């Protein structure tokens, strides 16, 4: 996790450096603000596409593709008999919240 945070920090720093290189008179704060706006633009563009795509996936298909049920190791024994149904309920609930 720490490695991904560090690489994210590097990406932000590089974006700010690119903005400042193409516009030398810009302050660091303005470059940071511009980088943040670029990020917001990307999120605004891709978030609806992500949710549109995920809304077309059936819960069974989703948990099989991402091996969700294999990741759940804390399920009580009585639930393990119906793991697929349990996972289906979880995914359906998550999708409903999105």
BELUR-V858170 format. One record per residue. RES is the residue in three letters. SS is DSSP state (a for helix, b for strand, c for the rest). OMEGA is omega as a letter, one per 30 degrees, with the letter a starting at -180 (none if undefined). Layout:
RES/SS/OMEGA  RES/SS/OMEGA
This chain:
UNK/c/a  UNK/a/l  UNK/a/l  UNK/a/l  UNK/a/l  UNK/a/l  UNK/a/l  UNK/a/l  UNK/a/l  UNK/a/l  UNK/a/l  UNK/a/a  UNK/a/l  UNK/a/l  UNK/a/l  UNK/a/l  UNK/a/l  UNK/a/l  UNK/a/a  UNK/a/l  UNK/a/a  UNK/a/a  UNK/c/a  UNK/c/a  UNK/c/a  UNK/c/l  UNK/c/l  UNK/a/l  UNK/a/l  UNK/a/l  UNK/a/l  UNK/a/l  UNK/a/l  UNK/a/l  UNK/a/l  UNK/a/l  UNK/a/l  UNK/a/l  UNK/a/l  UNK/a/l  UNK/a/l  UNK/a/l  UNK/a/l  UNK/a/l  UNK/a/a  UNK/a/a  UNK/a/l  UNK/a/l  UNK/a/l  UNK/a/a  UNK/a/l  UNK/a/l  UNK/a/a  UNK/a/l  UNK/a/l  UNK/c/a  UNK/c/l  UNK/c/a  UNK/a/a  UNK/a/a  UNK/a/a  UNK/a/a  UNK/a/l  UNK/a/a  UNK/a/a  UNK/c/a  UNK/c/a  UNK/a/a  UNK/a/l  UNK/a/a  UNK/a/a  UNK/c/a  UNK/c/a  UNK/c/a  UNK/c/l  UNK/c/a  UNK/a/a  UNK/a/l  UNK/a/a  UNK/a/l  UNK/c/a  UNK/c/a  UNK/a/a  UNK/a/l  UNK/a/l  UNK/a/l  UNK/a/l  UNK/a/l  UNK/a/l  UNK/a/a  UNK/a/l  UNK/a/l  UNK/a/l  UNK/a/a  UNK/a/l  UNK/a/a  UNK/a/l  UNK/c/none
